[in-house]
Amino acid sequence: MRQHAFDTIIAETKQSFHLSWPLTLSFLMQELTPFVSVLMIGRLGEDALAARVLSWSVYVIFSVWFAGVCGSVSALVAQKFGAQDREGLGLVVSQGFILGFILAFIVMILLWFAPYLFHLSKQGPEVLRLSTQYLHVLMLCVIPVSFLVVIEQFLIGINKTRLVLLTSVVQIPVEIFANYCFVFGKLGLPKFGMVGIGYGSALVFVLSSIILIFVLLKAKDISIYPIFSYLTKIKLQTLKELLRIGFPLGNTYVIEIGALTATTFLIAQYSSIQLAAHQIVWQICSVTDGVLFAISQVTTAQVGQAVGRKDLSAIKASTYANMGLGFCFLLFVSVLYLGFPKAIVLFDIGSHAGNYQPLLHYAVIFLAIALISQIFDNFRLNVQGALRGLKDTRIPMFISIISFWVIGLSLGYLLAFVFHLEGAGLWIGLTLGLLFNTIALMWRFSKIVVKVQ
């Protein structure tokens, strides 16, 4: 019995690695676009750069919420895939397209009115004008992105993660080139300035969608799923199921980002040096978190497939296997964080950046605390992914509210402002919130697995 369980975990670990590395590379490539966009916009002046910060902060919140809601597609697709229910799988994806379009329309309306909030930033009229224009142009990306997100979730659910990577390999360089041409007026195009980012991205997203439709219809091992067969029919039961799983998931992502944003504002009350150190460490950790999130998406797919084929032993095995895979990755990260913290920070800011010693001091402290939080996050994200595969997202949403906003921020505020640990206290508070979240989700997972059995 023990040998069988061990063999199952080994098999799931091999499959996890096989599925997760393409998603990891895809994520890293997708991070190139906003990074290069900042470099382009930075050449247009300080007002353009400030406008980008304002508009992008709003766009990211809506994008994360949208992606979270559509994350229900991979969970349901995985279960149908495991049960070898092709018709049911096609129905889920088709209704996912419909849901994505409806959500895209709602997000576009919210983005249109969101610039009214920019006045609270007390920026100058030119920054407000540019940020409004930029956000409104980014609206053009929402509908094609909704299609691409659903397709990505479909491919993850059927273990075609290499196609996700291939899409990024082709799309990202073309998107960056198109943005460059629209921003600076190359190849005979007008010089649109910063709004050219939106025009270029929207054009590439539309072209990518058209090409993907052709590929999905022609690929023999993918065209067997009728994912476009129910686009003219609204199936309320399936839509409700997608929303039941996805709506709490999207809210959970926003809750987590909101807590991190609140922490940023609290750290800003101390000094610009601590704020800069916080932003640098957050940026460094976002790369690691992206890898862990990619692994957790594989957890969702594997658990969903195990449920679909009624292989209950694989539910725990795949979850623990992915936790182990993430932990092995963090062992490598810990060598960098603890062994070369100054080199990592200086790589980000450059040793020529004036008097960087105070900034380096705080960044190294934050980085050490961040390593502990990411160890907890590895277990949290994977058990969260497992629960998503089990279609359990509502209770985890409430757990996140308590963990991040009640425990994490409260303890962080207490440690920072009462015990005078300043920025480090806020990071410790968030870490303790993550620890509670991890323990609570593990408890929830153990209860759900018992019910499934």
GIWO-V236531 format. One record per residue. N is the residue number from 1. SS is DSSP state (H for helix, E for strand, - for the rest). PHI is phi in degrees with one decimal (none if undefined). Layout:
[[N/SS/PHI] [N/SS/PHI]]
//
This chain:
[[1/-/none] [2/H/-65.6] [3/H/-63.7] [4/H/-63.1] [5/H/-63.5] [6/H/-63.9] [7/H/-62.7] [8/H/-64.9] [9/H/-63.9] [10/H/-62.1] [11/H/-64.0] [12/H/-67.3] [13/H/-65.3] [14/H/-62.0] [15/H/-66.4] [16/H/-60.2] [17/H/-63.4] [18/H/-60.9] [19/H/-88.2] [20/H/-84.0] [21/H/-65.1] [22/H/-65.1] [23/H/-66.2] [24/H/-63.3] [25/H/-65.2] [26/H/-62.4] [27/H/-61.0] [28/H/-62.1] [29/H/-68.0] [30/H/-65.1] [31/H/-70.7] [32/H/-66.0] [33/H/-61.9] [34/H/-63.9] [35/H/-64.2] [36/H/-68.4] [37/H/-61.0] [38/H/-62.8] [39/H/-62.4] [40/H/-65.6] [41/H/-66.4] [42/H/-59.3] [43/-/-76.2] [44/-/-91.4] [45/-/119.5] [46/H/-66.6] [47/H/-62.7] [48/H/-65.2] [49/H/-66.5] [50/H/-64.4] [51/H/-64.9] [52/H/-64.9] [53/H/-60.5] [54/H/-62.8] [55/H/-68.8] [56/H/-68.4] [57/H/-62.2] [58/H/-74.7] [59/H/-60.7] [60/H/-64.0] [61/H/-60.1] [62/H/-66.9] [63/H/-65.1] [64/H/-65.1] [65/H/-61.1] [66/H/-61.5] [67/H/-62.9] [68/H/-64.3] [69/H/-62.8] [70/H/-73.7] [71/-/-63.4] [72/H/-66.9] [73/H/-61.7] [74/H/-64.0] [75/H/-64.5] [76/H/-72.4] [77/H/-61.1] [78/H/-60.7] [79/H/-66.3] [80/H/-66.7] [81/H/-64.7] [82/H/-63.7] [83/-/-85.8] [84/-/56.8] [85/-/-100.2] [86/H/-65.9] [87/H/-63.8] [88/H/-63.8] [89/H/-64.2] [90/H/-60.7] [91/H/-63.7] [92/H/-60.4] [93/H/-67.6] [94/H/-59.0] [95/H/-69.9] [96/H/-64.2] [97/H/-61.3] [98/H/-63.7] [99/H/-61.7] [100/H/-60.2] [101/H/-66.0] [102/H/-62.5] [103/H/-64.0] [104/H/-61.5] [105/H/-62.9] [106/H/-64.3] [107/H/-63.0] [108/H/-62.5] [109/H/-63.6] [110/H/-64.7] [111/H/-67.0] [112/H/-65.2] [113/H/-93.6] [114/H/-57.5] [115/H/-58.4] [116/H/-62.3] [117/H/-73.7] [118/H/-63.0] [119/H/-64.7] [120/H/-68.8] [121/H/-76.6] [122/-/59.6] [123/-/-82.1] [124/-/-69.3] [125/H/-61.6] [126/H/-68.5] [127/H/-63.8] [128/H/-64.7] [129/H/-64.1] [130/H/-66.1] [131/H/-65.8] [132/H/-66.0] [133/H/-60.2] [134/H/-63.5] [135/H/-66.0] [136/H/-66.6] [137/H/-71.5] [138/H/-61.7] [139/-/-58.1] [140/H/-63.8] [141/H/-82.4] [142/H/-64.6] [143/H/-65.5] [144/H/-63.4] [145/H/-64.6] [146/H/-60.4] [147/H/-66.0] [148/H/-65.2] [149/H/-65.0] [150/H/-63.8] [151/H/-61.7] [152/H/-61.1] [153/H/-65.3] [154/H/-62.3] [155/H/-65.8] [156/H/-64.5] [157/H/-64.3] [158/-/-108.5] [159/-/69.2] [160/-/-101.0] [161/H/-72.7] [162/H/-67.9] [163/H/-69.8] [164/H/-61.2] [165/H/-65.1] [166/H/-60.4] [167/H/-60.3] [168/H/-66.5] [169/H/-60.2] [170/H/-82.2] [171/H/-74.0] [172/H/-61.7] [173/H/-60.1] [174/H/-65.5] [175/H/-63.6] [176/H/-62.3] [177/H/-64.6] [178/H/-63.0] [179/H/-60.0] [180/H/-60.1] [181/H/-66.6] [182/H/-72.8] [183/H/-70.0] [184/H/-105.7] [185/-/71.0] [186/-/-93.9] [187/-/58.3] [188/-/80.8] [189/-/-81.1] [190/-/-64.1] [191/-/-85.3] [192/-/-84.7] [193/H/75.1] [194/H/-65.2] [195/H/-69.0] [196/H/-61.7] [197/H/-58.2] [198/H/-67.3] [199/H/-63.8] [200/H/-63.6] [201/H/-64.4] [202/H/-60.5] [203/H/-61.2] [204/H/-66.7] [205/H/-62.5] [206/H/-65.1] [207/H/-62.1] [208/H/-61.8] [209/H/-63.1] [210/H/-64.0] [211/H/-64.5] [212/H/-64.6] [213/H/-59.4] [214/H/-61.6] [215/H/-63.5] [216/H/-66.0] [217/H/-77.4] [218/H/-97.6] [219/-/-65.6] [220/-/-62.4] [221/-/-84.2] [222/-/-114.5] [223/-/-66.4] [224/-/-70.3] [225/-/-97.2] [226/-/-79.7] [227/-/-74.9] [228/-/-108.9] [229/-/-78.0] [230/-/-116.1] [231/-/-68.4] [232/-/-94.1] [233/-/-122.9] [234/-/-95.3] [235/-/-104.4] [236/H/-60.0] [237/H/-63.5] [238/H/-69.0] [239/H/-61.2] [240/H/-63.4] [241/H/-65.5] [242/H/-62.1] [243/H/-70.4] [244/H/-60.2] [245/H/-84.4] [246/H/-79.0] [247/H/-61.6] [248/H/-63.7] [249/H/-66.1] [250/H/-60.9] [251/H/-63.0] [252/H/-61.5] [253/H/-61.8] [254/H/-67.8] [255/H/-59.5] [256/H/-67.5] [257/H/-65.2] [258/H/-61.0] [259/H/-65.2] [260/H/-65.7] [261/H/-66.4] [262/H/-61.9] [263/H/-62.0] [264/H/-61.2] [265/H/-65.5] [266/H/-68.7] [267/H/-64.9] [268/-/-62.6] [269/-/-73.6] [270/-/-89.2] [271/-/-162.3] [272/H/-65.8] [273/H/-66.9] [274/H/-65.4] [275/H/-63.2] [276/H/-63.5] [277/H/-62.3] [278/H/-61.1] [279/H/-65.3] [280/H/-64.9] [281/H/-66.6] [282/H/-60.3] [283/H/-65.0] [284/H/-64.8] [285/H/-68.1] [286/H/-63.1] [287/H/-68.0] [288/H/-62.6] [289/H/-61.4] [290/H/-63.1] [291/H/-65.3] [292/H/-64.2] [293/H/-67.6] [294/H/-61.1] [295/H/-64.7] [296/H/-66.7] [297/H/-66.3] [298/H/-65.5] [299/H/-58.0] [300/H/-58.0] [301/H/-64.0] [302/H/-66.8] [303/H/-66.3] [304/H/-59.8] [305/H/-64.9] [306/H/-63.8] [307/H/-64.5] [308/H/-62.5] [309/-/-94.5] [310/-/60.2] [311/-/-98.5] [312/-/-66.1] [313/H/-65.6] [314/H/-77.8] [315/H/-63.2] [316/H/-67.5] [317/H/-60.3] [318/H/-68.0] [319/H/-63.7] [320/H/-68.3] [321/H/-63.7] [322/H/-71.4] [323/H/-60.2] [324/H/-65.0] [325/H/-63.5] [326/H/-64.4] [327/H/-66.7] [328/H/-62.4] [329/H/-62.4] [330/H/-70.5] [331/H/-61.9] [332/H/-65.0] [333/H/-63.2] [334/H/-62.9] [335/H/-62.1] [336/H/-71.3] [337/H/-63.9] [338/H/-90.0] [339/H/-86.2] [340/-/-135.4] [341/H/-63.5] [342/H/-66.1] [343/H/-64.3] [344/H/-64.8] [345/H/-67.0] [346/H/-66.2] [347/H/-62.5] [348/H/-78.7] [349/H/-99.5] [350/-/84.3] [351/-/-69.5] [352/-/-88.2] [353/-/-78.5] [354/-/58.8] [355/-/-82.6] [356/-/-91.9] [357/H/-61.7] [358/H/-60.1] [359/H/-62.6] [360/H/-62.9] [361/H/-58.8] [362/H/-69.6] [363/H/-64.2] [364/H/-64.9] [365/H/-64.7] [366/H/-62.4] [367/H/-66.5] [368/H/-65.0] [369/H/-68.3] [370/H/-61.5] [371/H/-61.1] [372/H/-63.3] [373/H/-63.7] [374/H/-74.7] [375/H/-63.8] [376/H/-64.0] [377/H/-63.7] [378/H/-59.2] [379/H/-67.7] [380/H/-63.8] [381/H/-64.0] [382/H/-72.2] [383/H/-71.7] [384/H/-64.4] [385/H/-64.0] [386/H/-64.3] [387/H/-63.9] [388/H/-63.0] [389/H/-64.3] [390/-/-91.0] [391/-/64.5] [392/-/-114.1] [393/-/-128.7] [394/H/-70.4] [395/H/-63.3] [396/H/-56.5] [397/H/-62.8] [398/H/-67.1] [399/H/-62.1] [400/H/-65.8] [401/H/-59.4] [402/H/-65.8] [403/H/-65.3] [404/H/-85.9] [405/H/-90.4] [406/H/-86.7] [407/H/-85.7] [408/H/-59.8] [409/H/-71.6] [410/H/-65.4] [411/H/-65.1] [412/H/-61.5] [413/H/-63.9] [414/H/-62.3] [415/H/-68.5] [416/H/-78.0] [417/H/-101.5] [418/H/-96.5] [419/-/-95.1] [420/-/59.8] [421/-/-86.6] [422/H/55.6] [423/H/-58.9] [424/H/-61.2] [425/H/-63.6] [426/H/-66.7] [427/H/-66.0] [428/H/-64.5] [429/H/-60.5] [430/H/-63.1] [431/H/-64.4] [432/H/-66.4] [433/H/-63.3] [434/H/-63.1] [435/H/-61.3] [436/H/-61.7] [437/H/-60.2] [438/H/-62.3] [439/H/-63.3] [440/H/-65.0] [441/H/-69.8] [442/H/-62.4] [443/H/-62.5] [444/H/-62.0] [445/H/-61.6] [446/H/-62.6] [447/H/-70.8] [448/H/-66.6] [449/H/-61.2] [450/H/-61.4] [451/H/-66.5] [452/H/-62.2] [453/-/-69.0]]
//
